[in-house]
């Protein structure tokens, strides 16, 4: 069963907007070492739109490598902690870099260790997911001290940076001029709209590609207009929610003796997913 579940987790479809986002991140990555200020890019979109999948895929293309002198970390991927402070963000980045003493020391010593590790591990791109955590929606407040600290670390190490989050994370860049000037145009990852022919066509092609990667299962043709509409309606046209329904259906089907995903199983997966939203 775990092998089947792993199979569903490995499903990856490079639809046009996915490819566009990965190409933009690659441009930022490639700018490291070629300019005094490497390129930076915000990637924004609704929850469930697939932002985390995109950056995780990119990081997998540039994995950590054990060298004689230590560990090379081309892409440092981290999630911004809720209501971040300089201390919590520094600790998060140190932990992701493998610092065994990530919680030790004061803010100054942590900042110094972070800069040394960023250079020592030859980090080229810093990717910060959940960047909207910089915006405290309850107090309509942005911790500019943390944003300023982040800018200092990035500039000291001359890193390219990609931030990913809900659209409101752009407010961080709007209010912090020094950060804003480092960032180019944002890439928006949104839901597919059923009323737009092009979106509808791409979404159906996405479903067809997913089904091809799950060929060991028999199931209704997901890309047929009626089924595609049902999937779109149940997922709001969002890639992340679409895959949640499909992966849930794989788990349910795998618990039985037959590798068959029926309409009833898809509906069951949808209900389970909705209960956890």
C-alpha positions in Angstrom: 0.0 0.0 0.0 2.8 2.5 0.9 4.3 1.9 -2.6 1.0 2.9 -4.2 0.7 5.9 -2.0 4.3 6.9 -2.9 3.3 6.6 -6.5 0.5 9.1 -6.1 2.8 11.5 -4.2 5.3 11.4 -7.1 2.7 12.5 -9.6 4.0 15.8 -11.2 2.4 17.5 -14.1 4.3 20.5 -15.6 1.4 22.6 -16.8 2.2 25.9 -18.6 2.0 28.2 -15.5 4.1 25.6 -13.5 6.8 25.8 -16.3 6.7 29.6 -16.3 7.2 29.8 -12.6 10.1 27.3 -12.6 11.7 29.2 -15.4 11.4 32.5 -13.5 13.0 30.9 -10.4 15.8 29.5 -12.6 16.5 33.0 -13.9 16.9 34.2 -10.3 19.1 31.2 -9.5 21.3 31.8 -12.5 21.7 35.5 -11.6 23.7 34.6 -8.5 27.4 35.6 -9.0 26.7 37.4 -12.3 25.5 40.7 -10.8 26.0 42.8 -7.7 22.3 42.3 -6.9 21.0 38.9 -8.0 17.4 38.8 -9.2 14.5 38.3 -6.8 10.9 37.3 -7.5 7.6 37.0 -5.6 5.3 34.1 -6.5 1.8 34.6 -5.2 -1.5 32.8 -5.3 -4.3 31.4 -3.3 -3.9 28.5 -0.8 -3.9 25.3 -2.7 -2.7 26.8 -6.0 0.5 24.7 -6.1 3.2 27.3 -5.0 4.8 24.9 -2.5 4.9 22.1 -5.1 6.6 24.4 -7.6 9.4 25.5 -5.2 9.9 22.0 -3.8 10.3 20.7 -7.4 12.9 23.4 -8.1 14.8 22.6 -5.0 14.8 18.9 -6.0 16.6 20.0 -9.2 19.4 21.5 -7.2 19.8 19.1 -4.2 22.2 19.4 -1.3 25.6 17.8 -2.1 28.1 16.4 0.4 31.6 17.8 -0.4 34.9 17.1 1.2 34.8 20.6 2.7 31.2 20.3 3.9 27.6 20.4 2.6 26.7 22.5 -0.5 23.2 23.9 -0.3 22.4 25.5 -3.7 18.8 26.2 -2.7 17.8 27.0 0.9 14.1 26.4 1.2 12.4 27.4 4.5 8.9 28.3 5.7 8.5 31.7 7.4 7.3 31.1 11.0 4.0 32.5 12.1 4.3 36.1 13.3 8.1 36.1 12.7 10.7 37.8 14.7 14.4 38.2 13.9 15.1 35.5 16.4 12.6 33.0 15.1 13.5 33.6 11.4 17.2 33.3 12.1 16.6 30.1 14.0 14.5 28.7 11.2 17.2 29.4 8.6 20.0 28.1 10.8 18.0 24.9 11.4 17.4 24.4 7.7 21.1 24.8 7.1 21.9 22.0 9.6 23.3 24.1 12.4 23.2 21.8 15.4 23.3 24.9 17.7 20.5 26.7 15.9 18.8 27.8 19.1 22.0 28.9 20.9 23.2 32.4 21.3 21.7 35.9 21.0 20.3 37.5 17.8 23.7 39.0 16.9 25.6 35.7 17.2 22.9 33.9 15.3 23.0 36.5 12.5 26.8 36.1 12.3 26.6 32.3 12.2 23.9 32.5 9.5 26.0 34.7 7.3 28.9 32.4 7.6 26.8 29.3 6.9 25.2 30.9 3.8 28.6 31.5 2.4 30.1 28.3 3.6 27.3 26.2 2.2 27.5 28.2 -1.1 23.8 29.0 -1.0 22.7 30.7 -4.2 19.0 31.0 -3.8 17.0 31.6 -0.7 13.3 30.5 -1.0 10.9 31.6 1.7 7.5 29.9 1.6 4.5 31.3 3.6 5.8 34.8 3.2 2.4 36.2 4.1 3.3 35.5 7.7 5.1 38.8 7.6 1.7 40.4 7.5 -0.1 40.3 10.9 -3.7 40.5 9.6 -5.0 41.0 13.2 -3.0 44.1 13.8 -2.6 45.2 10.1 1.1 45.3 11.0 4.3 44.4 9.2 7.4 43.7 11.3 9.8 46.0 9.3 12.6 45.2 11.6 12.5 41.5 10.5 12.2 42.6 6.8 15.2 44.9 7.2 17.2 42.1 8.9 16.3 39.8 6.1 17.5 42.3 3.5 20.8 42.7 5.3 21.4 38.9 5.4 20.5 38.5 1.7 22.7 41.5 0.6 25.6 40.4 2.7 25.6 36.9 1.1 24.6 38.4 -2.3 21.8 35.8 -2.6 19.0 35.6 -5.1 15.7 35.3 -3.3 12.2 34.0 -4.1 9.3 34.6 -1.8 6.1 32.6 -2.0 2.7 33.3 -0.3 -0.8 34.6 -0.5 -1.3 37.8 -2.4 -1.2 39.9 0.7 2.5 39.2 1.1 3.1 41.8 -1.6 2.3 44.4 1.0 5.6 43.6 2.7 7.4 44.6 -0.5 5.2 47.7 -1.0 6.0 49.0 2.5 9.7 48.2 2.5 11.4 50.3 -0.1 14.7 48.6 0.2 13.2 45.1 -0.3 10.9 46.3 -3.0 13.6 47.6 -5.3 15.2 44.1 -5.3 12.1 42.4 -6.7 10.9 42.1 -10.2 7.4 41.4 -11.5 5.5 38.8 -9.5 4.3 35.5 -10.9 0.7 34.8 -10.0 -0.4 31.2 -9.6 -4.2 31.1 -9.5 -7.2 28.9 -10.0 -8.2 27.7 -13.4 -11.5 29.3 -14.5 -14.1 27.0 -16.1 -15.7 29.8 -18.0 -12.4 30.5 -19.9 -11.9 28.1 -22.7 -8.1 28.2 -22.5 -8.1 27.6 -18.7 -10.7 24.8 -19.2 -8.5 23.1 -21.9 -5.4 23.3 -19.7 -7.2 21.9 -16.7 -8.5 19.0 -18.6 -5.1 18.3 -20.0 -3.7 18.4 -16.5 -6.2 15.8 -15.4 -5.4 13.6 -18.4 -1.7 13.7 -17.5 -2.4 12.9 -13.9 -4.4 9.9 -14.9 -1.7 8.7 -17.2 0.8 8.7 -14.3 -1.6 6.6 -12.2 -2.1 4.0 -15.0 -2.1 1.1 -12.4 -5.6 2.3 -11.3 -8.8 2.0 -13.3 -10.9 5.1 -13.0 -13.4 7.2 -14.9 -11.8 9.4 -17.6 -11.0 12.5 -15.5 -10.5 14.7 -18.5 -14.0 14.1 -20.0 -16.0 17.3 -19.8 -18.4 16.0 -17.2 -15.8 14.5 -14.9 -13.5 17.5 -15.4 -16.3 19.8 -14.4 -17.0 17.8 -11.3 -13.3 17.9 -10.3 -13.1 21.6 -11.0 -16.2 22.3 -8.9 -14.9 20.2 -6.0 -11.4 21.8 -6.1 -12.4 25.4 -7.0 -10.1 24.9 -10.0 -7.0 24.8 -7.7 -4.2 22.3 -8.5 -3.4 21.6 -4.9 -7.0 20.8 -4.0 -7.4 18.8 -7.2 -4.4 16.6 -6.2 -5.7 16.3 -2.6 -8.9 14.7 -3.9 -7.0 12.4 -6.3 -4.4 11.3 -3.7 -7.2 10.8 -1.1 -9.0 8.5 -3.6 -5.7 6.6 -4.2 -5.4 5.9 -0.5 -9.0 4.8 -0.2 -8.8 2.5 -3.3 -5.5 1.1 -2.0 -7.1 -0.1 1.2 -9.2 -2.6 -0.8 -8.2 -5.6 -2.9 -8.8 -3.8 -6.2 -7.0 -0.9 -7.7 -10.1 0.8 -8.8 -11.1 4.4 -8.2 -14.8 4.9 -8.7 -16.9 8.1 -8.7 -18.1 7.1 -5.3 -14.5 6.9 -4.0 -13.7 10.3 -5.5 -16.7 11.7 -3.7 -15.7 10.1 -0.5 -12.2 11.6 -0.8 -13.7 15.0 -1.5 -15.9 14.8 1.7 -12.9 13.7 3.8 -10.8 16.6 2.4 -13.6 19.1 3.0 -14.0 18.0 6.6 -10.3 18.9 7.3 -10.5 22.3 5.7 
